[in-house]
């Protein structure tokens, strides 16, 4: 696929962005069970790392958002990733926001999306996970339905936890997408304390029920002031959260305002996010003082930007938007650079 992708990309980029996304998933799904499945397999960079009792073949994972329904886990797992995260999934299926809602900013190697947690619901995701043959580390990212009031958000997260716990190697609580109204309010104050307290109680109950300890991570936004990062770190330490993913997409448009689609509503991801995301990651790790592991994501576009996340304190990294632009070659470049930097 690494050599094939540069040939396929012009065709995909000639399509509407969301149509290209859907076509890519359908193509991968078909290929993984076809005589051409070998074309999907890439030699994985071996750089073993253990965290949360899990063994990661290397430190580069796929961020949530590409495979929201867990429909292509086997195909994505064959591309050389050290781990794969699927979702965001909600209790009930939902269509997401009106079309169009996904835009390429080609000059900036960036994407703006306002998808709105479009997915087939947690039950369908679980069925897809059960049907997969993936034997690597699998994260499942959970959220709330758009029409669930903020004060009832915890019910949606607990519902999803109950469904996915048995099938996940780790669970990510997404409270940082800018595309579900009010979701980012859950990152602060009493709302966050109440959510995390309930999640930790249920995590303990599920661990006993399934005789399996599944770490729970929280994904945060990059649009945070210094004091907000410190407050979040204190809250995460108070509730003994297992890990933090920093960061989600940004509402900022700095540097892309003049580009086509640059002022579309939604979350901006890709190369323009690199410095902002890494800065938040570094400040978060400083405030956590090494007590909670982090995953760095946001704008990784080459080996050095992946290493920069590790140098900012991340234990693992994830890619998505620049993977759309570069294909599997970016997975190898990032994993190899991290491995070499640690030698």
N, C-alpha and C positions, 0 to 999 in steps of 0.2 A: 504493500500500500504506500510505502514511503516514496517509491519511484513512480507509482501510478498516480498519486495525488496531484502533482504538478500538471498532469495531462487532463485530469478531471476538473480541476478547479476553474478554468475558464468557462466551462459549460455551467457549472454550479453558480458562478458569479454573474452569469448572464441572466439568471432567473431572479425573481423576487426573493428576498432574503429568507423569508419563512418557508416559501415553497422549496428553496434549495435545502433548507434544514430538514424538512420532512422527506424530501427525495433522498437525501444522504442516509437518513435513518432506515428508510425502506430498502435502499440498496445494500446497506450493511447487513440488515436482517436477512435479506435474500442470500447474500454471499456466504454468510456464516454456515448455512446448511446446504450449500451448493458444491459442485465439484471444484469451484474456484475459491473455496474457503482458505486455501493456502496463501492466496494473494493478500489476505487480511493480516497474516501473522508477521510480526516484526521481532527480530532478536532483541530481547529485553536487556537493558544494562543491569548487570548484577551489582547491587550495592546494598546488601541486606541491612535492615535496621529494625529494631524492636521497640514498640511503644504500646502502652495500654494492654500488654500481654499479647499483642498482635505482631506477626512477622511480615514486614513490608519488604518485597524484593528490591525495591529502590524507593527513593523519596519523592517521586513525581507522580501525582495523581490527577485524575480528571475531576474538575469541579462540577458541582450540581448545575443543572440547567440544560445540558445538552440532551440527556436521556431522562426526561421527566417521569416517564412511565416504566422505566426499567425494561424496555423492550429489546434493547441491543447490548445487553451486558456482556455476552460472550464475545461479540465482535469487538467491542471497545476494549475488553480485557486482553485481546490478542495483539493490541497495537503497541505494547511495551510499557504501559502504565504500571506503576507500583501498587496502585489502588484505584478504585473507581467509586465515585459517589453519584447516586441517581436521585431523582426528585428535582424540584420540590413537589411533594405530594400532599394533598389535602384530604380530609375525611370523605367528602363527597366530590364526585366529578364536577368540574366547572370549565366553562369555555374560555375564560380569561377575558381580556379586554378586546374591544373591537379592532378589526383589521383596518389599515396596516399597523403593525406593532413591533416590527423588527427592521432595523436599518443599518446598513454598512456605511462606515466612514472610511473608505478605502485609503485615502491619503494619509490617514492617521493610524492605520491598522487597528481600528476601533469599531465597536458596535454599540448602538443604543437600542434598548429593548424596553417595552412596556407590556410584556406578555401577560402578567397578572395571574401567575400560578395556574395556567391552563394545564389540566391533567385529567386522567381518566379515573381518579380516585384511588384511595389507598388499597382497597380490595383488589383492584386490577393490578396494581404494582406488585402486591404480594404474590399474586398468581404468576406474574412474569418472573419474579425472582425465583420462585419454586421451580419453574420450568427451565431455568438457565443451568448451565454446566460450569459456570465460573467458580473456580476454587481459590480465587485471590481475596484480598481484603475489600469488602463491600460496605460503603457508607450509604445510609438512606437519610435524605434531607426532608424534614417535615415542616408543614406550615398550617395556617388556618384558612378556612374558606372566607371569601370576600364578604359574604353576607352574615358572617358570625360577628356579633358585637364585640368590641374590644374587651368588655368586662367578662365575656364568656370565652375568650381566646384560649384560656388554659384547657378548657374541655376539648377543643380540637386537637391540641398538642398531645394530651393524654390519650385521646382516642387513637391517634396515629401511632403513638408509642406502643400501645397495647397490640396493635396489628403487626407492626414491623419488628418488634423486639427480638422475636425468635429467629428472624431471618437476616438480621443486620450484624455486621462486625462492629459498627459504631453508628450512632444516630446523631444527626445535626439538627438543632432547633434553629430555624430561620426566622429571625425577628428583624431582619435588616433589608429586605427587598423594598425599594421605593415605589413599587407598582401595586401594592395592596393598601388601600387607604387606612391610615392609622397604625399600620404594622410597626413602623419604627418607634411609635410611642411606647412599645413594650420594652424598649432598650433602657428605660429610665425609671428611677424612683420605685414607688410602691408596686406598680404594675410588674416590673421586672422581678422584684423580690418575691411577689406572690407566685409568679410563673415558675421561677426556678425552685422555690420551695416545694411546690406541688410536683414538679418533674423529678426532683431528687427523691421524694417519698415514693413515687410510683416506680422509679428506677430500682429502688431497694426491694420493693414488693415483687417486681418482675424478675429480678435476679434470683430471688428465692424460688419463685414459681418455676422458672426455667433452668435453674442450676447453671446459670450463665451470666457473667458480668459483662454487660455491654456498655462501653463508655458513652456518655452524652456530651456533645460539643455544642457550642453556641456560635452562630455566625453573625458578625457585627458589620456595621457600615463604616466606610472610610470618612464620612462627613462628620467628624467628631472633633470638638475642641480638646485641648490638653486636659482641662479639668474633667471633662466627660470621660476621657479614656481612663484617667485615674479612678474616677468613681466606679466605672464599669469593672476595672480590675479588682477593686475592693469588694464589690458585690459578688464577683465570680469566686473570689477566695472565700468569702463568707459562706457561700453555698456549696463549696467544694466541687465546682464544675470540673469535669475531666479534661476539657480542652476547648480552645477558642480558634475559630477560623476568621482570619483577618486578611482581606475584607471582601464585602459584597460590592456591587456597582455604586457609582457616585452620581449625585444629582448635579454636580458641578459641570460646567461647560468650558472651563478655562482651556484655551488653546484650540478649541474646535468650533467656536462660534461662527466662523466665517465659512466653514465647510458645508457642503450639501448635506442636509439632514442634521446638521450640528445642533440645531435648536429644537429638535423633536423632544417631546416629553418622554421621560423614562429614565432608566439607569444606564450610564455610560460605562463601558468596560473596554479592555484592551490597553494598548500602549500608553495612552494619555493618563491612565490610572497608576502607572508604575510607581512614581515617586510618592504620590499621596498615600497609596496603600502601604508601601514599605515604611514610610514615616510613622503611620499609625501602628503598624506591626512592631516597630522598634520601641515606640513609646509604651505600648501595651506590655511588651516583654520586660521593659525596665520596671514598670509598676508591679508586675507579677513576681519579679525577683526569682524567676526560675521555678516557681511553685506550680504552675500550670503550663503544660505544653501548648504550643500554637502551631497552626498550619497557615502558611503565607500564600495568599492568592491575590492576583490583581496586577495585570500588565506584564506578566512574564513573557518575554518575546525572544529571549536568547539564553545562552548558558550563563552569562554574567548576571542578568537580572534574576535568574533563579538562585544563583549563589548569594546575591545581595539579600534575598529573603532569609536564607540560612544565617548569614552574617548578622541579620537584624534579630536573630533569636528563634526563628522558626525551626521546628523539628522536621517538618514535611512541607511540601509546596503543592499547589494545584494549578492547572492551566485550563483555559477554555477558549476565550476569544481569539487569542493569537494562534491557537491550535487550528481554528477555522481558516486563518490566513496561510499558515505554514504546513499544516498536516502533521503526520507522525514524526517528521524530521525534528520538530521542536521537542517532542518527548525525549528522544535520544540525546539531543544537544543539552537539554536541561539536566537530565539524569547523569550524563557523563561529566558535565562541568562540576556538579555537586560532588561527585565521586572524586574527581581529580583535586578539587579544592580541599578535600579532607585528608588527602594523602601526605 
